[in-house]
Amino acid sequence: MIEETIIACIIIYMVLRLFITQNRLERMPYLNVINFGVAAVITLRNPSPLGAITSMVYFILATVGANAIAFTISKVKEIEHGD
Amino acid sequence: MNEIISIAIATVLAWLNFVLIDIWMGLPEAPGVRGAKAIGKSIEKRGGDLGGGYFSGNIVCSPDASAGTLLASCGYYGFGGPEGGLIAALFVYFGNRMCADPGYAGTTGALSITFIIWIASHFGITPNYFIVGMVIAILTIQGLYHPLSSKLIGKIARKMDRKVIK
């Protein structure tokens, strides 16, 4: 029980930081911590092989999504500034 | 009280596992993908270290030893044995390929934490403590204050002779 409480506190704190941060690139690591927390909670609530596979698939696909978002932000900056 | 001590020990082991393997595999040396470069430069602009910034960017953009540590703990907990860690290593390997990242840090991290959990479970530190420990460990690097954590990573990287390649 204490495990879920700690992770819930971390996720809520990260969501608050995500809301008050303006810089889009600074937000990406916070989003990464939330993904870690959600993947952890999925397995902790379903301690079964299916729960473990679900959190693996969730986390890998979330990372693929984060990769695409960071790529897009860097590309948009390049177009805006001609860097 | 016993639980808190177990979580603290698991956090330290998970932190050392993913930081040392990621630095040894050269994450602070160069950004693996383009998004990682942008995140690294952004952290440097806010007063951090470029090597530590690339480290953070690489963690965000592809499943490295941090992901390997979390998923191997999840696999060990869900499957109830070391075979879960091996399945996690396979998933992390596929994730690396999908993100076009050439590194093998994730697979190495998953296999090493599986071994560490196997030893620690003999002393009563079960994989669920490692799952929480990894979330706390990633919070210290990615979630608290990027300039400070990137400087710490840069310092460890220079000690291990993994400087940023210009």
gemmi code that builds the backbone of each chain (N, CA, C; Angstrom):
import gemmi

chains = {
    "A": [
        ("MET", (0.824, -1.206, 0.000), (0.000, 0.000, 0.000), (0.859, 1.257, 0.000)),
        ("ILE", (1.961, 1.221, 0.791), (2.826, 2.407, 0.887), (3.479, 2.706, -0.468)),
        ("GLU", (3.693, 1.632, -1.279), (4.320, 1.840, -2.583), (3.447, 2.727, -3.465)),
        ("GLU", (2.143, 2.371, -3.542), (1.236, 3.154, -4.390), (1.121, 4.591, -3.888)),
        ("THR", (1.126, 4.768, -2.551), (1.000, 6.130, -2.002), (2.182, 6.989, -2.435)),
        ("ILE", (3.394, 6.434, -2.323), (4.583, 7.211, -2.706), (4.494, 7.590, -4.184)),
        ("ILE", (4.141, 6.594, -5.048), (4.107, 6.878, -6.488), (3.010, 7.889, -6.800)),
        ("ALA", (1.849, 7.782, -6.116), (0.766, 8.743, -6.362), (1.218, 10.153, -6.022)),
        ("CYS", (1.929, 10.328, -4.890), (2.420, 11.664, -4.512), (3.368, 12.191, -5.595)),
        ("ILE", (4.277, 11.314, -6.085), (5.239, 11.756, -7.104), (4.502, 12.190, -8.368)),
        ("ILE", (3.478, 11.388, -8.796), (2.770, 11.719, -10.035), (2.031, 13.046, -9.872)),
        ("ILE", (1.362, 13.261, -8.709), (0.621, 14.519, -8.517), (1.577, 15.705, -8.549)),
        ("TYR", (2.733, 15.569, -7.882), (3.725, 16.646, -7.887), (4.189, 16.955, -9.309)),
        ("MET", (4.428, 15.899, -10.110), (4.917, 16.100, -11.476), (3.843, 16.755, -12.354)),
        ("VAL", (2.558, 16.361, -12.128), (1.483, 16.977, -12.912), (1.415, 18.470, -12.615)),
        ("LEU", (1.572, 18.842, -11.321), (1.550, 20.275, -10.967), (2.713, 21.007, -11.640)),
        ("ARG", (3.927, 20.405, -11.592), (5.086, 21.040, -12.244), (4.824, 21.203, -13.740)),
        ("LEU", (4.172, 20.169, -14.340), (3.880, 20.182, -15.780), (2.971, 21.357, -16.115)),
        ("PHE", (2.008, 21.666, -15.216), (1.071, 22.746, -15.501), (1.729, 24.112, -15.396)),
        ("ILE", (2.658, 24.280, -14.418), (3.211, 25.629, -14.229), (4.421, 25.889, -15.120)),
        ("THR", (4.982, 24.836, -15.771), (6.159, 25.053, -16.611), (5.732, 25.565, -17.977)),
        ("GLN", (6.415, 26.615, -18.459), (6.069, 27.182, -19.762), (6.897, 26.560, -20.889)),
        ("ASN", (8.195, 26.316, -20.626), (9.109, 25.806, -21.643), (8.716, 24.379, -22.058)),
        ("ARG", (8.455, 24.190, -23.380), (7.970, 22.879, -23.818), (9.019, 21.787, -23.652)),
        ("LEU", (10.304, 22.142, -23.887), (11.350, 21.120, -23.754), (11.603, 20.759, -22.293)),
        ("GLU", (11.402, 21.742, -21.392), (11.592, 21.451, -19.965), (10.520, 20.491, -19.464)),
        ("ARG", (9.346, 20.507, -20.138), (8.255, 19.634, -19.698), (8.544, 18.160, -19.976)),
        ("MET", (9.340, 17.861, -21.010), (9.509, 16.458, -21.426), (10.033, 15.553, -20.304)),
        ("PRO", (11.091, 15.944, -19.538), (11.521, 15.065, -18.439), (10.443, 14.847, -17.388)),
        ("TYR", (9.609, 15.892, -17.110), (8.535, 15.698, -16.128), (7.534, 14.658, -16.633)),
        ("LEU", (7.232, 14.747, -17.939), (6.316, 13.775, -18.549), (6.890, 12.363, -18.450)),
        ("ASN", (8.228, 12.283, -18.593), (8.920, 11.002, -18.503), (8.735, 10.387, -17.109)),
        ("VAL", (8.836, 11.229, -16.059), (8.654, 10.714, -14.690), (7.226, 10.197, -14.514)),
        ("ILE", (6.226, 10.929, -15.103), (4.838, 10.469, -14.994), (4.682, 9.108, -15.671)),
        ("ASN", (5.317, 8.932, -16.852), (5.238, 7.635, -17.532), (5.816, 6.527, -16.660)),
        ("PHE", (6.947, 6.807, -16.010), (7.542, 5.815, -15.097), (6.542, 5.447, -14.001)),
        ("GLY", (5.910, 6.475, -13.415), (4.976, 6.227, -12.321), (3.784, 5.408, -12.750)),
        ("VAL", (3.211, 5.744, -13.931), (2.019, 5.019, -14.390), (2.377, 3.560, -14.688)),
        ("ALA", (3.530, 3.341, -15.352), (3.942, 1.956, -15.641), (4.128, 1.182, -14.337)),
        ("ALA", (4.693, 1.837, -13.304), (4.902, 1.168, -12.017), (3.576, 0.815, -11.363)),
        ("VAL", (2.601, 1.764, -11.398), (1.311, 1.511, -10.739), (0.569, 0.371, -11.429)),
        ("ILE", (0.679, 0.294, -12.788), (-0.025, -0.777, -13.509), (0.408, -2.141, -12.960)),
        ("THR", (1.728, -2.346, -12.789), (2.174, -3.644, -12.279), (1.845, -3.826, -10.806)),
        ("LEU", (1.968, -2.752, -10.010), (1.714, -2.902, -8.569), (0.255, -3.239, -8.304)),
        ("ARG", (-0.677, -2.718, -9.136), (-2.088, -3.027, -8.936), (-2.463, -4.383, -9.531)),
        ("ASN", (-1.724, -4.863, -10.560), (-2.023, -6.170, -11.173), (-0.777, -7.045, -11.098)),
        ("PRO", (-0.483, -7.641, -9.957), (0.737, -8.447, -9.866), (0.576, -9.789, -10.574)),
        ("SER", (0.556, -9.735, -11.909), (0.389, -10.948, -12.702), (1.222, -10.788, -13.969)),
        ("PRO", (1.491, -11.873, -14.710), (2.240, -11.726, -15.957), (1.593, -10.735, -16.912)),
        ("LEU", (0.245, -10.741, -16.982), (-0.422, -9.814, -17.900), (-0.182, -8.362, -17.471)),
        ("GLY", (-0.229, -8.098, -16.150), (0.033, -6.745, -15.658), (1.431, -6.285, -16.025)),
        ("ALA", (2.414, -7.187, -15.879), (3.800, -6.823, -16.195), (3.942, -6.508, -17.679)),
        ("ILE", (3.341, -7.359, -18.544), (3.449, -7.133, -19.995), (2.754, -5.824, -20.352)),
        ("THR", (1.580, -5.558, -19.707), (0.869, -4.304, -20.000), (1.750, -3.100, -19.696)),
        ("SER", (2.417, -3.116, -18.528), (3.223, -1.933, -18.192), (4.429, -1.831, -19.116)),
        ("MET", (4.989, -2.974, -19.560), (6.115, -2.906, -20.510), (5.663, -2.261, -21.820)),
        ("VAL", (4.527, -2.749, -22.355), (4.038, -2.204, -23.631), (3.702, -0.727, -23.471)),
        ("TYR", (3.020, -0.376, -22.341), (2.673, 1.032, -22.106), (3.928, 1.888, -22.106)),
        ("PHE", (4.951, 1.461, -21.353), (6.116, 2.323, -21.191), (6.898, 2.475, -22.502)),
        ("ILE", (7.080, 1.344, -23.224), (7.848, 1.428, -24.478), (7.129, 2.340, -25.471)),
        ("LEU", (5.792, 2.187, -25.582), (5.066, 3.024, -26.545), (5.026, 4.477, -26.094)),
        ("ALA", (4.964, 4.733, -24.763), (5.016, 6.112, -24.279), (6.353, 6.749, -24.646)),
        ("THR", (7.436, 5.945, -24.567), (8.756, 6.483, -24.924), (8.830, 6.799, -26.410)),
        ("VAL", (8.243, 5.915, -27.238), (8.228, 6.182, -28.681), (7.489, 7.490, -28.944)),
        ("GLY", (6.363, 7.708, -28.200), (5.618, 8.954, -28.345), (6.442, 10.159, -27.922)),
        ("ALA", (7.156, 10.039, -26.777), (7.976, 11.152, -26.289), (9.089, 11.478, -27.286)),
        ("ASN", (9.660, 10.434, -27.882), (10.701, 10.619, -28.905), (10.153, 11.456, -30.054)),
        ("ALA", (8.942, 11.101, -30.511), (8.349, 11.827, -31.635), (8.052, 13.269, -31.253)),
        ("ILE", (7.554, 13.500, -29.999), (7.228, 14.868, -29.580), (8.497, 15.713, -29.529)),
        ("ALA", (9.572, 15.163, -28.914), (10.817, 15.932, -28.800), (11.389, 16.236, -30.181)),
        ("PHE", (11.295, 15.260, -31.095), (11.772, 15.488, -32.470), (10.993, 16.633, -33.111)),
        ("THR", (9.665, 16.599, -32.937), (8.833, 17.643, -33.553), (9.165, 19.018, -32.983)),
        ("ILE", (9.338, 19.101, -31.624), (9.649, 20.404, -31.023), (10.960, 20.936, -31.595)),
        ("SER", (11.984, 20.057, -31.712), (13.279, 20.530, -32.221), (13.157, 20.975, -33.676)),
        ("LYS", (12.328, 20.269, -34.442), (12.126, 20.628, -35.849), (11.407, 21.979, -35.976)),
        ("VAL", (10.369, 22.170, -35.136), (9.617, 23.431, -35.169), (10.536, 24.592, -34.803)),
        ("LYS", (11.398, 24.404, -33.766), (12.332, 25.459, -33.359), (13.264, 25.810, -34.508)),
        ("GLU", (13.707, 24.762, -35.215), (14.623, 24.972, -36.332), (13.958, 25.834, -37.396)),
        ("ILE", (12.679, 25.548, -37.692), (11.965, 26.306, -38.712), (11.769, 27.750, -38.247)),
        ("GLU", (11.413, 27.920, -36.923), (11.148, 29.255, -36.407), (12.392, 30.138, -36.396)),
        ("HIS", (13.543, 29.541, -35.968), (14.748, 30.355, -35.779), (15.745, 30.210, -36.921)),
        ("GLY", (15.524, 29.277, -37.826), (16.500, 29.053, -38.886), (17.840, 28.605, -38.347)),
        ("ASP", (17.800, 27.807, -37.241), (19.027, 27.392, -36.559), (19.727, 26.274, -37.345)),
    ],
    "B": [
        ("MET", (8.062, 0.430, 9.224), (9.446, 0.923, 9.314), (10.367, 0.066, 8.447)),
        ("ASN", (10.133, -1.242, 8.541), (10.935, -2.170, 7.748), (10.779, -1.902, 6.262)),
        ("GLU", (9.509, -1.547, 5.874), (9.230, -1.269, 4.452), (10.020, -0.073, 3.977)),
        ("ILE", (10.079, 0.982, 4.820), (10.767, 2.226, 4.429), (12.248, 1.946, 4.194)),
        ("ILE", (12.856, 1.131, 5.078), (14.281, 0.821, 4.919), (14.487, 0.033, 3.626)),
        ("SER", (13.585, -0.932, 3.351), (13.691, -1.713, 2.108), (13.600, -0.811, 0.892)),
        ("ILE", (12.640, 0.150, 0.923), (12.479, 1.059, -0.212), (13.738, 1.908, -0.380)),
        ("ALA", (14.325, 2.365, 0.745), (15.527, 3.200, 0.660), (16.678, 2.420, 0.034)),
        ("ILE", (16.878, 1.163, 0.476), (17.978, 0.357, -0.083), (17.732, 0.107, -1.570)),
        ("ALA", (16.468, -0.247, -1.927), (16.148, -0.519, -3.333), (16.364, 0.726, -4.186)),
        ("THR", (16.010, 1.926, -3.637), (16.212, 3.167, -4.385), (17.689, 3.375, -4.698)),
        ("VAL", (18.536, 3.171, -3.679), (19.975, 3.382, -3.891), (20.504, 2.399, -4.931)),
        ("LEU", (20.101, 1.115, -4.833), (20.584, 0.119, -5.795), (20.109, 0.450, -7.208)),
        ("ALA", (18.811, 0.833, -7.350), (18.282, 1.152, -8.683), (18.984, 2.380, -9.252)),
        ("TRP", (19.219, 3.404, -8.406), (19.876, 4.646, -8.853), (21.276, 4.328, -9.367)),
        ("LEU", (22.041, 3.564, -8.563), (23.414, 3.241, -8.974), (23.389, 2.418, -10.252)),
        ("ASN", (22.469, 1.441, -10.336), (22.413, 0.557, -11.504), (22.202, 1.369, -12.768)),
        ("PHE", (21.167, 2.238, -12.776), (20.876, 2.895, -14.053), (21.840, 4.027, -14.356)),
        ("VAL", (22.290, 4.770, -13.326), (23.218, 5.875, -13.619), (24.565, 5.333, -14.108)),
        ("LEU", (25.098, 4.332, -13.402), (26.423, 3.840, -13.788), (26.392, 3.168, -15.161)),
        ("ILE", (25.364, 2.352, -15.444), (25.321, 1.673, -16.748), (25.087, 2.672, -17.867)),
        ("ASP", (24.183, 3.644, -17.645), (23.923, 4.635, -18.699), (25.180, 5.454, -18.997)),
        ("ILE", (25.912, 5.860, -17.942), (27.124, 6.652, -18.197), (28.189, 5.783, -18.849)),
        ("TRP", (28.324, 4.553, -18.383), (29.327, 3.638, -18.957), (29.030, 3.381, -20.437)),
        ("MET", (27.733, 3.317, -20.798), (27.349, 3.094, -22.189), (27.422, 4.380, -23.020)),
        ("GLY", (27.835, 5.491, -22.391), (28.100, 6.706, -23.154), (26.901, 7.588, -23.425)),
        ("LEU", (25.860, 7.558, -22.563), (24.725, 8.462, -22.796), (25.102, 9.940, -22.713)),
        ("PRO", (26.023, 10.373, -21.798), (26.348, 11.804, -21.771), (27.272, 12.234, -22.905)),
        ("GLU", (27.786, 11.290, -23.700), (28.758, 11.663, -24.728), (28.096, 12.339, -25.920)),
        ("ALA", (26.989, 11.783, -26.384), (26.353, 12.325, -27.585), (24.870, 12.005, -27.552)),
        ("PRO", (24.028, 12.870, -28.148), (22.600, 12.566, -28.211), (22.341, 11.470, -29.248)),
        ("GLY", (21.586, 10.446, -28.860), (21.327, 9.334, -29.775), (20.369, 9.727, -30.884)),
        ("VAL", (19.385, 10.558, -30.549), (18.411, 11.013, -31.542), (18.314, 12.527, -31.451)),
        ("ARG", (17.590, 13.128, -32.410), (17.563, 14.573, -32.516), (16.845, 15.264, -31.355)),
        ("GLY", (15.758, 14.638, -30.863), (15.023, 15.230, -29.752), (15.882, 15.316, -28.502)),
        ("ALA", (16.754, 14.312, -28.294), (17.628, 14.304, -27.125), (18.586, 15.482, -27.166)),
        ("LYS", (19.041, 15.831, -28.373), (19.949, 16.967, -28.520), (19.248, 18.260, -28.101)),
        ("ALA", (17.977, 18.419, -28.536), (17.233, 19.634, -28.194), (17.039, 19.741, -26.684)),
        ("ILE", (16.701, 18.603, -26.013), (16.497, 18.637, -24.564), (17.804, 18.951, -23.849)),
        ("GLY", (18.917, 18.359, -24.322), (20.225, 18.619, -23.712), (20.611, 20.080, -23.813)),
        ("LYS", (20.418, 20.665, -24.999), (20.761, 22.087, -25.199), (19.881, 22.974, -24.323)),
        ("SER", (18.586, 22.582, -24.171), (17.670, 23.389, -23.349), (18.113, 23.371, -21.892)),
        ("ILE", (18.576, 22.204, -21.400), (19.040, 22.141, -20.005), (20.322, 22.945, -19.842)),
        ("GLU", (21.202, 22.913, -20.859), (22.440, 23.699, -20.767), (22.112, 25.194, -20.717)),
        ("LYS", (21.101, 25.603, -21.524), (20.720, 27.014, -21.568), (20.187, 27.488, -20.219)),
        ("ARG", (19.561, 26.573, -19.442), (19.021, 26.948, -18.138), (20.065, 26.833, -17.032)),
        ("GLY", (21.347, 26.669, -17.414), (22.409, 26.680, -16.407), (22.886, 25.307, -15.990)),
        ("GLY", (22.611, 24.282, -16.797), (23.056, 22.937, -16.457), (24.291, 22.534, -17.236)),
        ("ASP", (24.624, 21.257, -17.145), (25.793, 20.702, -17.825), (25.327, 20.042, -19.122)),
        ("LEU", (26.088, 20.216, -20.221), (25.636, 19.684, -21.512), (25.604, 18.151, -21.497)),
        ("GLY", (26.641, 17.528, -20.901), (26.669, 16.061, -20.826), (25.479, 15.517, -20.048)),
        ("GLY", (25.194, 16.155, -18.892), (24.034, 15.743, -18.105), (22.737, 15.975, -18.846)),
        ("GLY", (22.691, 17.050, -19.655), (21.497, 17.331, -20.453), (21.267, 16.268, -21.510)),
        ("TYR", (22.351, 15.875, -22.196), (22.220, 14.794, -23.181), (21.757, 13.507, -22.512)),
        ("PHE", (22.267, 13.281, -21.293), (21.865, 12.092, -20.512), (20.353, 12.103, -20.290)),
        ("SER", (19.825, 13.262, -19.819), (18.376, 13.380, -19.595), (17.612, 13.203, -20.897)),
        ("GLY", (18.092, 13.859, -21.969), (17.409, 13.772, -23.257), (17.364, 12.356, -23.779)),
        ("ASN", (18.492, 11.639, -23.637), (18.510, 10.254, -24.109), (17.557, 9.381, -23.319)),
        ("ILE", (17.426, 9.652, -22.002), (16.482, 8.861, -21.192), (15.051, 9.114, -21.655)),
        ("VAL", (14.730, 10.405, -21.962), (13.362, 10.716, -22.393), (13.067, 10.059, -23.741)),
        ("CYS", (14.037, 10.082, -24.645), (13.750, 9.755, -26.041), (13.915, 8.291, -26.408)),
        ("SER", (14.536, 7.488, -25.586), (14.582, 6.062, -25.927), (14.742, 5.251, -24.650)),
        ("PRO", (14.278, 4.005, -24.639), (14.330, 3.217, -23.400), (15.772, 2.806, -23.088)),
        ("ASP", (16.382, 3.471, -22.097), (17.755, 3.148, -21.720), (17.752, 2.341, -20.428)),
        ("ALA", (18.884, 2.341, -19.715), (18.989, 1.501, -18.518), (17.937, 1.866, -17.481)),
        ("SER", (17.458, 3.136, -17.476), (16.412, 3.499, -16.521), (15.138, 2.706, -16.809)),
        ("ALA", (14.750, 2.669, -18.110), (13.574, 1.886, -18.495), (13.818, 0.408, -18.230)),
        ("GLY", (15.041, -0.055, -18.529), (15.370, -1.461, -18.290), (15.214, -1.815, -16.823)),
        ("THR", (15.672, -0.899, -15.930), (15.573, -1.165, -14.488), (14.123, -1.262, -14.051)),
        ("LEU", (13.287, -0.294, -14.502), (11.871, -0.302, -14.102), (11.166, -1.547, -14.641)),
        ("LEU", (11.346, -1.812, -15.954), (10.570, -2.892, -16.562), (11.035, -4.263, -16.082)),
        ("ALA", (12.331, -4.409, -15.800), (12.789, -5.698, -15.271), (12.228, -5.917, -13.866)),
        ("SER", (12.140, -4.842, -13.052), (11.510, -4.999, -11.729), (10.048, -5.377, -11.886)),
        ("CYS", (9.335, -4.700, -12.837), (7.927, -5.021, -13.091), (7.798, -6.476, -13.540)),
        ("GLY", (8.671, -6.902, -14.453), (8.606, -8.267, -14.963), (8.871, -9.275, -13.862)),
        ("TYR", (9.880, -8.996, -13.038), (10.218, -9.903, -11.925), (9.025, -10.019, -10.975)),
        ("TYR", (8.355, -8.864, -10.698), (7.216, -8.853, -9.768), (6.025, -9.576, -10.380)),
        ("GLY", (5.725, -9.283, -11.662), (4.540, -9.859, -12.298), (4.677, -11.346, -12.550)),
        ("PHE", (5.847, -11.767, -13.031), (6.030, -13.182, -13.348), (6.463, -13.981, -12.123)),
        ("GLY", (6.888, -13.283, -11.054), (7.269, -13.981, -9.836), (8.591, -14.702, -9.931)),
        ("GLY", (9.458, -14.275, -10.856), (10.769, -14.922, -10.967), (11.645, -14.206, -11.959)),
        ("PRO", (12.910, -14.627, -12.080), (13.852, -13.913, -12.958), (13.462, -13.937, -14.431)),
        ("GLU", (12.602, -14.879, -14.858), (12.245, -14.926, -16.281), (11.554, -13.630, -16.725)),
        ("GLY", (10.848, -12.956, -15.782), (10.211, -11.678, -16.108), (11.234, -10.636, -16.505)),
        ("GLY", (12.387, -10.645, -15.844), (13.442, -9.693, -16.182), (13.972, -9.921, -17.583)),
        ("LEU", (14.073, -11.203, -17.981), (14.565, -11.513, -19.334), (13.554, -11.057, -20.384)),
        ("ILE", (12.243, -11.246, -20.102), (11.218, -10.780, -21.045), (11.283, -9.260, -21.164)),
        ("ALA", (11.505, -8.563, -20.011), (11.616, -7.102, -20.040), (12.800, -6.680, -20.912)),
        ("ALA", (13.931, -7.412, -20.802), (15.106, -7.072, -21.620), (14.759, -7.153, -23.101)),
        ("LEU", (13.959, -8.156, -23.483), (13.546, -8.308, -24.888), (12.693, -7.121, -25.329)),
        ("PHE", (11.733, -6.720, -24.463), (10.867, -5.573, -24.797), (11.692, -4.304, -24.948)),
        ("VAL", (12.654, -4.101, -24.035), (13.479, -2.889, -24.104), (14.303, -2.894, -25.393)),
        ("TYR", (14.777, -4.085, -25.789), (15.544, -4.186, -27.038), (14.677, -3.758, -28.230)),
        ("PHE", (13.428, -4.228, -28.278), (12.513, -3.822, -29.363), (12.271, -2.315, -29.312)),
        ("GLY", (12.107, -1.779, -28.086), (11.882, -0.340, -27.936), (13.052, 0.467, -28.476)),
        ("ASN", (14.280, 0.003, -28.182), (15.471, 0.684, -28.712), (15.450, 0.712, -30.227)),
        ("ARG", (15.101, -0.418, -30.831), (15.077, -0.485, -32.304), (14.019, 0.458, -32.868)),
        ("MET", (12.834, 0.537, -32.166), (11.758, 1.394, -32.664), (12.154, 2.854, -32.610)),
        ("CYS", (12.976, 3.237, -31.591), (13.377, 4.633, -31.452), (14.636, 4.937, -32.253)),
        ("ALA", (15.117, 3.998, -33.065), (16.298, 4.201, -33.900), (17.513, 4.577, -33.063)),
        ("ASP", (17.616, 4.001, -31.863), (18.756, 4.277, -30.988), (19.698, 3.071, -31.050)),
        ("PRO", (20.982, 3.288, -31.321), (21.875, 2.150, -31.501), (22.329, 1.492, -30.204)),
        ("GLY", (22.085, 2.125, -29.025), (22.680, 1.653, -27.771), (22.099, 0.355, -27.245)),
        ("TYR", (22.880, -0.287, -26.389), (22.423, -1.507, -25.729), (22.319, -1.292, -24.233)),
        ("ALA", (22.236, -0.011, -23.793), (22.208, 0.289, -22.362), (20.980, -0.325, -21.704)),
        ("GLY", (19.812, -0.251, -22.382), (18.578, -0.744, -21.783), (18.626, -2.230, -21.500)),
        ("THR", (19.090, -3.003, -22.490), (19.157, -4.458, -22.312), (20.124, -4.814, -21.190)),
        ("THR", (21.304, -4.142, -21.172), (22.286, -4.415, -20.119), (21.709, -4.079, -18.741)),
        ("GLY", (21.027, -2.914, -18.647), (20.458, -2.506, -17.363), (19.409, -3.484, -16.874)),
        ("ALA", (18.565, -3.977, -17.799), (17.516, -4.928, -17.411), (18.136, -6.217, -16.884)),
        ("LEU", (19.171, -6.704, -17.578), (19.781, -7.964, -17.139), (20.494, -7.793, -15.802)),
        ("SER", (21.202, -6.649, -15.613), (21.949, -6.480, -14.363), (21.003, -6.302, -13.174)),
        ("ILE", (19.866, -5.543, -13.369), (18.965, -5.367, -12.213), (18.261, -6.687, -11.906)),
        ("THR", (18.022, -7.531, -12.933), (17.428, -8.843, -12.652), (18.324, -9.638, -11.716)),
        ("PHE", (19.640, -9.570, -11.982), (20.610, -10.273, -11.122), (20.611, -9.670, -9.713)),
        ("ILE", (20.586, -8.293, -9.650), (20.609, -7.623, -8.340), (19.356, -7.984, -7.535)),
        ("ILE", (18.167, -7.998, -8.199), (16.928, -8.328, -7.475), (16.977, -9.772, -6.993)),
        ("TRP", (17.531, -10.650, -7.839), (17.615, -12.070, -7.466), (18.423, -12.220, -6.175)),
        ("ILE", (19.543, -11.461, -6.076), (20.346, -11.526, -4.846), (19.578, -10.871, -3.688)),
        ("ALA", (18.997, -9.657, -3.951), (18.353, -8.909, -2.860), (17.133, -9.642, -2.320)),
        ("SER", (16.445, -10.437, -3.190), (15.234, -11.115, -2.721), (15.571, -12.174, -1.676)),
        ("HIS", (16.829, -12.627, -1.626), (17.231, -13.548, -0.562), (17.286, -12.851, 0.792)),
        ("PHE", (17.448, -11.484, 0.759), (17.511, -10.726, 2.006), (16.185, -10.036, 2.301)),
        ("GLY", (15.108, -10.410, 1.609), (13.786, -9.872, 1.921), (13.433, -8.592, 1.195)),
        ("ILE", (14.292, -8.104, 0.265), (13.932, -6.898, -0.503), (13.304, -7.380, -1.805)),
        ("THR", (11.966, -7.395, -1.841), (11.248, -7.983, -2.973), (11.156, -6.980, -4.133)),
        ("PRO", (10.819, -7.450, -5.361), (10.840, -6.559, -6.530), (9.913, -5.361, -6.429)),
        ("ASN", (8.802, -5.436, -5.646), (7.919, -4.264, -5.583), (8.625, -3.067, -4.971)),
        ("TYR", (9.593, -3.305, -4.073), (10.355, -2.173, -3.531), (11.253, -1.573, -4.610)),
        ("PHE", (11.758, -2.422, -5.512), (12.588, -1.889, -6.589), (11.763, -1.055, -7.564)),
        ("ILE", (10.467, -1.429, -7.772), (9.619, -0.639, -8.672), (9.471, 0.778, -8.106)),
        ("VAL", (9.129, 0.895, -6.807), (9.011, 2.227, -6.182), (10.362, 2.922, -6.197)),
        ("GLY", (11.420, 2.163, -5.884), (12.758, 2.748, -5.834), (13.150, 3.373, -7.153)),
        ("MET", (12.789, 2.715, -8.251), (13.162, 3.256, -9.566), (12.397, 4.537, -9.858)),
        ("VAL", (11.107, 4.614, -9.441), (10.346, 5.852, -9.677), (10.961, 6.998, -8.863)),
        ("ILE", (11.368, 6.716, -7.613), (12.012, 7.769, -6.805), (13.354, 8.158, -7.443)),
        ("ALA", (14.105, 7.146, -7.934), (15.423, 7.427, -8.517), (15.292, 8.302, -9.758)),
        ("ILE", (14.295, 8.026, -10.617), (14.151, 8.837, -11.833), (13.659, 10.233, -11.460)),
        ("LEU", (12.886, 10.347, -10.359), (12.442, 11.675, -9.913), (13.649, 12.546, -9.566)),
        ("THR", (14.678, 11.963, -8.919), (15.829, 12.782, -8.529), (16.587, 13.307, -9.740)),
        ("ILE", (16.583, 12.544, -10.848), (17.336, 13.004, -12.026), (16.469, 13.903, -12.901)),
        ("GLN", (15.222, 13.499, -13.171), (14.416, 14.180, -14.183), (13.413, 15.168, -13.604)),
        ("GLY", (13.062, 15.051, -12.331), (11.902, 15.785, -11.864), (12.153, 16.924, -10.902)),
        ("LEU", (13.319, 17.013, -10.260), (13.460, 18.016, -9.195), (14.024, 19.326, -9.721)),
        ("TYR", (15.305, 19.322, -10.120), (15.914, 20.575, -10.575), (16.994, 20.211, -11.589)),
        ("HIS", (16.688, 20.434, -12.871), (17.560, 19.928, -13.930), (18.995, 20.461, -13.890)),
        ("PRO", (19.231, 21.777, -13.658), (20.628, 22.233, -13.656), (21.497, 21.482, -12.658)),
        ("LEU", (20.955, 21.241, -11.446), (21.751, 20.578, -10.414), (21.996, 19.105, -10.754)),
        ("SER", (20.916, 18.387, -11.168), (21.082, 16.956, -11.449), (21.991, 16.756, -12.658)),
        ("SER", (21.904, 17.666, -13.670), (22.758, 17.491, -14.846), (24.216, 17.744, -14.483)),
        ("LYS", (24.462, 18.686, -13.543), (25.855, 18.924, -13.114), (26.406, 17.701, -12.386)),
        ("LEU", (25.550, 17.066, -11.565), (25.994, 15.854, -10.852), (26.345, 14.756, -11.856)),
        ("ILE", (25.462, 14.555, -12.863), (25.721, 13.521, -13.866), (26.998, 13.848, -14.645)),
        ("GLY", (27.163, 15.157, -14.989), (28.363, 15.552, -15.720), (29.627, 15.268, -14.925)),
        ("LYS", (29.552, 15.493, -13.605), (30.723, 15.249, -12.753), (31.070, 13.758, -12.722)),
        ("ILE", (30.030, 12.906, -12.555), (30.286, 11.459, -12.535), (30.820, 11.013, -13.895)),
        ("ALA", (30.263, 11.599, -14.989), (30.684, 11.206, -16.336), (32.150, 11.547, -16.556)),
        ("ARG", (32.581, 12.721, -16.068), (33.994, 13.086, -16.246), (34.896, 12.161, -15.445)),
        ("LYS", (34.418, 11.747, -14.243), (35.193, 10.796, -13.430), (35.351, 9.472, -14.171)),
        ("MET", (34.284, 9.061, -14.917), (34.328, 7.776, -15.629), (34.871, 7.939, -17.042)),
        ("ASP", (35.414, 9.136, -17.331), (36.039, 9.406, -18.633), (35.040, 9.282, -19.791)),
        ("ARG", (33.840, 9.826, -19.595), (32.826, 9.846, -20.658), (32.440, 11.298, -20.930)),
        ("LYS", (33.363, 12.037, -21.561), (33.097, 13.464, -21.804), (32.245, 13.629, -23.060)),
        ("VAL", (31.656, 14.843, -23.200), (30.863, 15.138, -24.398), (31.793, 15.167, -25.601)),
        ("ILE", (31.421, 14.418, -26.662), (32.224, 14.406, -27.890), (31.782, 15.586, -28.745)),
        ("LYS", (32.717, 16.471, -29.016), (32.361, 17.677, -29.799), (32.170, 17.323, -31.278)),
    ],
}
model = gemmi.Model(1)
for chain_id, residues in chains.items():
    chain = gemmi.Chain(chain_id)
    for i, (resn, *xyz) in enumerate(residues, 1):
        res = gemmi.Residue()
        res.name, res.seqid = resn, gemmi.SeqId(i, " ")
        for name, pos in zip(("N", "CA", "C"), xyz):
            atom = gemmi.Atom()
            atom.name, atom.element = name, gemmi.Element(name[0])
            atom.pos, atom.b_iso = gemmi.Position(*pos), 0.0
            res.add_atom(atom)
        chain.add_residue(res)
    model.add_chain(chain)
structure = gemmi.Structure()
structure.add_model(model)
structure.setup_entities()
